[in-house]
Amino acid sequence: MEVLPRTPAPVIYFDCGADDENVADNRAFDRLLTSLGVPHTYVEYGGGHGWSSWRSHLAQSLIAVTAGMSDASLAERPAAPFE
């Protein structure tokens, strides 16, 4: 049996406004991931679900999800089949 190399876990990041209509679902998903021991980051901000909230937090969200995308971390990952 061939053993595949272990790859880094994907970054799971999600955020939500406290006044967003989906905040209960996001909180429940956060609790589920936590109970399963799945590493993730959930951030809850004031506000709702709209452009003003997204603009306010987009930079922080992009930094969080791209944190592991350095040249060194990419070199450690196996090449995709199409490369």
Contacts in CASP RR format, 6 or more apart in sequence:
PFRMAT RR
TARGET T0000
AUTHOR 0000-0000-0000
METHOD contacts of the structure
MODEL  1
MEVLPRTPAPVIYFDCGADDENVADNRAFDRLLTSLGVPHTYVEYGGGHG
WSSWRSHLAQSLIAVTAGMSDASLAERPAAPFE
5 78 0 8 1.000
7 77 0 8 1.000
7 78 0 8 1.000
8 68 0 8 1.000
8 73 0 8 1.000
8 76 0 8 1.000
8 77 0 8 1.000
9 39 0 8 1.000
11 64 0 8 1.000
11 65 0 8 1.000
11 67 0 8 1.000
11 68 0 8 1.000
12 33 0 8 1.000
12 38 0 8 1.000
12 39 0 8 1.000
12 40 0 8 1.000
12 41 0 8 1.000
13 40 0 8 1.000
13 41 0 8 1.000
13 42 0 8 1.000
13 43 0 8 1.000
13 61 0 8 1.000
13 64 0 8 1.000
13 65 0 8 1.000
14 26 0 8 1.000
14 29 0 8 1.000
14 30 0 8 1.000
14 40 0 8 1.000
14 41 0 8 1.000
14 42 0 8 1.000
14 43 0 8 1.000
15 42 0 8 1.000
15 43 0 8 1.000
15 44 0 8 1.000
15 45 0 8 1.000
15 57 0 8 1.000
15 61 0 8 1.000
16 22 0 8 1.000
16 23 0 8 1.000
16 26 0 8 1.000
16 27 0 8 1.000
16 42 0 8 1.000
16 43 0 8 1.000
16 44 0 8 1.000
16 45 0 8 1.000
16 49 0 8 1.000
17 23 0 8 1.000
17 44 0 8 1.000
17 45 0 8 1.000
17 46 0 8 1.000
17 47 0 8 1.000
17 48 0 8 1.000
17 49 0 8 1.000
17 53 0 8 1.000
18 44 0 8 1.000
18 45 0 8 1.000
18 46 0 8 1.000
18 47 0 8 1.000
18 48 0 8 1.000
19 46 0 8 1.000
19 47 0 8 1.000
19 48 0 8 1.000
19 49 0 8 1.000
20 26 0 8 1.000
20 47 0 8 1.000
20 48 0 8 1.000
20 49 0 8 1.000
21 49 0 8 1.000
22 49 0 8 1.000
23 44 0 8 1.000
26 42 0 8 1.000
26 44 0 8 1.000
27 42 0 8 1.000
27 44 0 8 1.000
29 42 0 8 1.000
30 40 0 8 1.000
30 42 0 8 1.000
33 40 0 8 1.000
33 42 0 8 1.000
34 40 0 8 1.000
41 64 0 8 1.000
43 57 0 8 1.000
43 60 0 8 1.000
45 53 0 8 1.000
45 56 0 8 1.000
45 57 0 8 1.000
46 53 0 8 1.000
47 53 0 8 1.000
END
